[in-house]
């Protein structure tokens, strides 16, 4: 269950660009990170440029930052690198050339991260017990942790 927060210093960011950011990040979550579309959340945070500082000075151009909360152990280093590169490309495609942009993937332990009141650890236990595999199957480290409990 990924949660993405996208901060863009532009309170007037057009609705079509906002929608394209949300759809693009959701698509990347599904295709690159193997996440379930229905459990992917994108939170857009357009802020005034004078509240966005770079080097201690208010921003004078365009910038963007994406932060994602992911369950630890569900993606390989290669998947995370591919996502960061693709998300950066998406930002540039939709917002124009950016002198800098950031993408941060925060990995949270499955016992400390949940959705609809259910920890990811319990979610993966339920998936493992179900007859059919779910689209967001855990990677080996999480699967081993679930099996060991």
JOKA-V811115 format. One record per residue. N is the residue number from 1. RES is the residue in one small letter. D_LAST is the distance of its C-alpha to the last C-alpha in whole Angstrom. Layout:
n:N res:RES d_last:D_LAST
n:N res:RES d_last:D_LAST
This chain:
n:1 res:x d_last:21
n:2 res:x d_last:24
n:3 res:x d_last:26
n:4 res:x d_last:29
n:5 res:x d_last:32
n:6 res:x d_last:35
n:7 res:x d_last:38
n:8 res:x d_last:41
n:9 res:x d_last:45
n:10 res:x d_last:47
n:11 res:x d_last:47
n:12 res:x d_last:49
n:13 res:x d_last:46
n:14 res:x d_last:48
n:15 res:x d_last:46
n:16 res:x d_last:46
n:17 res:x d_last:44
n:18 res:x d_last:42
n:19 res:x d_last:41
n:20 res:x d_last:41
n:21 res:x d_last:38
n:22 res:x d_last:36
n:23 res:x d_last:36
n:24 res:x d_last:36
n:25 res:x d_last:33
n:26 res:x d_last:31
n:27 res:x d_last:33
n:28 res:x d_last:31
n:29 res:x d_last:28
n:30 res:x d_last:28
n:31 res:x d_last:30
n:32 res:x d_last:29
n:33 res:x d_last:25
n:34 res:x d_last:24
n:35 res:x d_last:23
n:36 res:x d_last:24
n:37 res:x d_last:28
n:38 res:x d_last:27
n:39 res:x d_last:24
n:40 res:x d_last:27
n:41 res:x d_last:28
n:42 res:x d_last:32
n:43 res:x d_last:33
n:44 res:x d_last:37
n:45 res:x d_last:38
n:46 res:x d_last:42
n:47 res:x d_last:44
n:48 res:x d_last:47
n:49 res:x d_last:48
n:50 res:x d_last:49
n:51 res:x d_last:46
n:52 res:x d_last:44
n:53 res:x d_last:45
n:54 res:x d_last:45
n:55 res:x d_last:46
n:56 res:x d_last:47
n:57 res:x d_last:50
n:58 res:x d_last:49
n:59 res:x d_last:49
n:60 res:x d_last:52
n:61 res:x d_last:50
n:62 res:x d_last:47
n:63 res:x d_last:44
n:64 res:x d_last:40
n:65 res:x d_last:37
n:66 res:x d_last:34
n:67 res:x d_last:30
n:68 res:x d_last:27
n:69 res:x d_last:24
n:70 res:x d_last:21
n:71 res:x d_last:17
n:72 res:x d_last:17
n:73 res:x d_last:16
n:74 res:x d_last:17
n:75 res:x d_last:21
n:76 res:x d_last:23
n:77 res:x d_last:25
n:78 res:x d_last:28
n:79 res:x d_last:27
n:80 res:x d_last:27
n:81 res:x d_last:30
n:82 res:x d_last:32
n:83 res:x d_last:31
n:84 res:x d_last:32
n:85 res:x d_last:35
n:86 res:x d_last:36
n:87 res:x d_last:35
n:88 res:x d_last:38
n:89 res:x d_last:40
n:90 res:x d_last:39
n:91 res:x d_last:40
n:92 res:x d_last:44
n:93 res:x d_last:44
n:94 res:x d_last:44
n:95 res:x d_last:45
n:96 res:x d_last:48
n:97 res:x d_last:48
n:98 res:x d_last:46
n:99 res:x d_last:47
n:100 res:x d_last:43
n:101 res:x d_last:40
n:102 res:x d_last:36
n:103 res:x d_last:33
n:104 res:x d_last:30
n:105 res:x d_last:26
n:106 res:x d_last:24
n:107 res:x d_last:20
n:108 res:x d_last:18
n:109 res:x d_last:14
n:110 res:x d_last:12
n:111 res:x d_last:12
n:112 res:x d_last:15
n:113 res:x d_last:17
n:114 res:x d_last:18
n:115 res:x d_last:20
n:116 res:x d_last:22
n:117 res:x d_last:20
n:118 res:x d_last:16
n:119 res:x d_last:14
n:120 res:x d_last:14
n:121 res:x d_last:10
n:122 res:x d_last:10
n:123 res:x d_last:13
n:124 res:x d_last:12
n:125 res:x d_last:9
n:126 res:x d_last:13
n:127 res:x d_last:14
n:128 res:x d_last:12
n:129 res:x d_last:13
n:130 res:x d_last:17
n:131 res:x d_last:20
n:132 res:x d_last:21
n:133 res:x d_last:20
n:134 res:x d_last:20
n:135 res:x d_last:22
n:136 res:x d_last:20
n:137 res:x d_last:17
n:138 res:x d_last:15
n:139 res:x d_last:16
n:140 res:x d_last:14
n:141 res:x d_last:13
n:142 res:x d_last:11
n:143 res:x d_last:10
n:144 res:x d_last:9
n:145 res:x d_last:7
n:146 res:x d_last:5
n:147 res:x d_last:6
n:148 res:x d_last:4
n:149 res:x d_last:0
